[in-house]
């Protein structure tokens, strides 16, 4: 239930006072009455001046409020009424994204009302506003109003249910009103009164408020209920700090908390929403985060691979996670067990992560470039219990490596625990998109999940705490042996949330991340859409050709297939042409580099075309990237704040090359 109050009767309060009263009393909105008469609100420089209206709407959103309706005393049944005033209302409503503008018809001239509606509805359509007719005067009889609305059958014409008048003027009960108007009701006015028609404070009159609320519930009404009160109605009842909190408190008794959705927070321009309030840390586990996303957006895409047969909504994705979690339980994974994933950014990576952390186990990320000795060190040092792996990536053959480390796989019964001399804690190997002796395929493992009840997984998830370790990231080992860094649910969830808060990511945004999931940067940001709920709404996983810098025997940019998250943001320093030909790059609004400063402004397409990065492969040491820059590109780099891609690129200037040559030649 969303509550607001009408500014009718409160002309002596300025905008700041109105906003403060609504905020302090817990209201969700402020309904503006006869705005065209309030010069203190509409003159140049005032809150609803055409040049400041958008800023005012943003101010309301930041306070968790809105203007649900522009109410007016414009009477369509009176000859000579200046309808141009409504055009001003339409303009303001469009600027502040208010969906409704209301009018009245008090006199018995329905032909005139219909004639004027014929002229007004095209204007409302153009302004993307719905015109509401109040249930007062001529249309206090809601059956008559229903006939009018049916005749027009327009999406831009609906009803404002002023509860007082049909009840007291026509003797209608709430059920009759709702039977007549039903879904035509878009906004509600409420005020209490006694049998004589004298107005009372809400709850102290004879108005059957509880029946009205139940009637609204029968049509699943989710709009605003707005208090209408004029201070002169009761002597000494002119203090909004008393009346508004009383109204909120009284209406709270009608809240149906059963199945009630939690609050969502609008973003800065109202185009999207945040699931959690900005700049506040979450005391949640990953399992709780995913459950909340399913609660809010069950039918919204969470994953969509364009080159792989995997498209899932949030609810479908959670079902996959739960099924694989049951499979891990069947395979002996317990809270604290280590599950390693040695794979590129494929669907199994994400399913494995969420399933592992849901059980209270720890996911160990494995660098896709590891060779045999590196993989042995990590799997042994981390006490890995279960390994999920693909067959190979680039020049690393994972199948050959794991069979070298675990020759015991040959002839092993894949339904029994593995015992390997070099990796004493390894009990299971799960392969993705290939088969090998002694290992379950990912599909076979998922099928084993049907042997474990879901209640077992739910009970294990309920025991997981935000401060439990969920992820082990290994350092690069540049200063010694790689070390496993323990990251908790609280750490990773809030890391992603704080970055999303800083970037203003909401359900209206998408993000493209081409870095691998085994990297902390990739893992946190690829999972950011779940941690932020943005939705978020959906991450699109592509399998396109991605230009990347990599040592080679020829002087060119290699193409390699990379699975990545695409949310319409161009990575800094990379050429636009040919990177994502089907992406709408004009929607991009932010850049977040890893290990490099963001450019002060993006380089133009022509500039990138002139200054492509060229890979210089001769005299390049293994796994080290060198880029040769021509003079004009260096100038652009120096003066325009451009940066190189964050992939360990070195700028070898002529002076540096000469120094390197002297050192080499002795």
Residue, then its C-alpha position, 0 to 999 in steps of 0.5 A: x500500500x502506497x500512501x500520499x497526501x494532497x496539497x489541497x488546503x496546504x497552500x501555506x506550506x512551501x515545497x521544502x516543508x511539503x517534502x519534509x512533512x511527507x518524508x518525516x511521516x513516512x508517506x510515499x508521495x505528494x499529490x499536487x493540487x491545482x499546480x497552475x495556481x501555485x506560482x511559488x512552485x511553477x515560476x522561473x527557478x521554482x521546483x516545477x519550472x520547466x527547467x527544474x522539474x527533472x531535478x525535482x523529480x530526482x529529488x523525490x526519487x532520492x527520498x523514496x517518493x513520487x508525485x502520483x497525480x496532478x489533481x485539479x479543480x478543472x470542471x469539464x462540465x462548465x462552459x468557458x473552462x480554459x482547457x489550455x491549463x490542462x496542457x500545462x499540467x500534461x507538460x509538467x506531468x511528462x517532465x516529472x513522470x507523473x502518470x495521471x492528471x485529474x479533472x471533475x464534472x459537477x454539472x449535468x452537461x454530459x454532452x459537453x464533457x464528452x465533447x471536451x474529452x474527444x479533444x483532450x485524449x489525443x493531447x494526453x496520448x501525446x504527453x503519455x499521461x492518463x486523464x482521470x475523472x473523479x467520482x464526484x458531482x455528475x459521476x458520483x454515480x459510478x455506474x454512469x462513469x463506467x458507461x462513459x469510460x466504456x464508450x471511450x474505451x481509451x487507455x488514456x481515460x480512467x477513474x479517480x475513486x474519491x471514496x467519500x462521494x459515492x458512499x455519502x452522495x449516492x449510498x454506494x458501498x465499496x463492492x458496488x463501486x468496484x464492480x462498476x469501475x474495477x480496473x478503471x480505478x487508477x488513483x484513490x482519494x480518502x477522507x472520513x466523515x460522519x452521517x451528516x457529511x461533516x468531515x472527521x479525522x481518518x478513523x473517527x468518522x463512519x466511513x467503512x475504510x476497511x471495506x474500501x481496502x478489501x474492495x481494492x484488494x479484490x482488484x489487486x490495486x497497487x496504486x496510491x491512496x491519497x489523504x485529502x484534508x483541508x485544515x478549516x474542516x476542523x478547528x485547530x486541526x492544521x498541523x501536518x506533523x499530527x495529521x499525516x503521521x496519524x493517517x500513516x499509522x491508521x492505514x498501517x493496520x490494513x497492510x497485508x504483510x503476507x506475501x508482501x514484496x519488499x521495497x525497491x529503490x529507484x535509480x537516479x533517473x527513474x529508469x531502473x531500480x535497486x533491490x537494495x538501498x545504495x551505500x548500505x552493506x548487506x549482511x547476506x550470503x550468496x544463497x540469500x542474494x539469489x533467493x531475493x533476486x528470484x523473489x523480485x524478478x523470477x521471470x527475468x533473464x539471468x543468463x543468455x548465451x547467444x552461442x551456447x544452448x543456455x538461456x535461464x531466468x532467475x528462477x530457472x537458474x536457481x533450479x539449476x543451482x539447487x540441482x547441482x548443489x544436491x549433486x555435490x551433496x551426493x558426491x560428498x561435498x560438505x561445509x568447508x569442502x573445496x570445489x575447484x573450477x578449471x574452466x572458461x566462462x561457461x554456464x557450468x562455471x556459474x552453476x558450480x559457484x552458486x551451488x558450492x557456496x550455497x552448501x557452505x563449501x568453498x569454491x577455488x578458482x583455477x587460472x585457465x593458463x596453468x600448466x601441470x606443475x601449477x595445477x598440481x600445486x594449487x589442487x594439492x595446497x587447497x585440499x580440493x575435494x571436487x574438480x570441475x573442468x573443461x578439456x583444454x584452453x589455448x595451449x593448456x591441455x587439462x585432460x592430459x594434465x589431470x591424467x598425468x597428476x591422477x593416473x588412478x583415473x584409468x579404470x576407476x569407477x566414477x560412482x566411487x570416491x577417487x583416491x589419488x597419490x599426488x592429490x590425496x584429498x581429491x575425490x571427484x572429477x567432473x568434466x564439461x563437454x567431454x568424457x574421460x575414464x573415471x570421471x562424471x560428466x556434468x550432466x551425469x553429476x546433475x542427474x545424481x542430484x535427483x537422489x538427494x532431497x531438496x530439504x537437505x540443501x535448504x537445511x545446509x544453506x540455512x546454516x551458512x553465515x555471511x562471515x563464512x568463507x565462500x571463495x579461495x583466490x590464489x595470488x600470482x606468485x610473483x614474490x613466492x609461491x601462490x597463496x590462497x586468499x580466503x574471501x567471505x560471503x560478506x566480503x564478495x557480496x558487498x565488494x560487488x554491491x559497493x562497486x555497483x553503487x559507485x557506478x549507479x548500476x540498476x535494473x536499467x543497465x547492462x555490463x560487458x566484462x571480458x576478463x576471466x572468472x578465475x580472476x577476482x575482478x572478473x568473478x566479483x563483477x560477473x556476479x555483480x548483477x546478482x549482488x546488485x539485483x540489476x538487474x540486472x536484470x539480465x546479463x547476456x553471455x556472448x561467444x564472439x571473437x574478441x581481439x586480444x593481445x597475446x604473443x605470436x609469431x606474426x605481427x598481428x592481433x590474434x582472434x580467440x574465442x572468449x565467453x564474456x558478459x556483455x552489458x553495452x559498455x566498451x572497454x577502454x583503449x580497445x578499438x570499437x570496430x569489429x569488437x562487438x558489431x551487434x552491440x548498441x555502443x551508444x548506450x554505454x555510459x561508464x567504463x571500469x578498467x582493471x589495473x589501469x586508469x580510465x580515460x578522461x574521455x573515449x577516443x573517437x572511432x576514426x582515431x582508433x582506426x588510425x592508431x590500432x595497437x600492433x603486436x610486436x612478437x619478435x624478441x618477446x619473452x614468453x607470456x609478456x606483452x609488448x605494444x609498439x606505438x607510433x608517434x601520433x598515438x603516443x601524442x594522443x596517449x599523452x595529451x588526451x589521457x588515453x590508456x592501454x588495455x589493462x593486460x600487462x601492456x608495456x610501452x617501449x619507446x625508442x629510447x627504451x628499445x635502444x637501452x634494451x639493445x645496449x644491455x643485450x649486446x653488452 
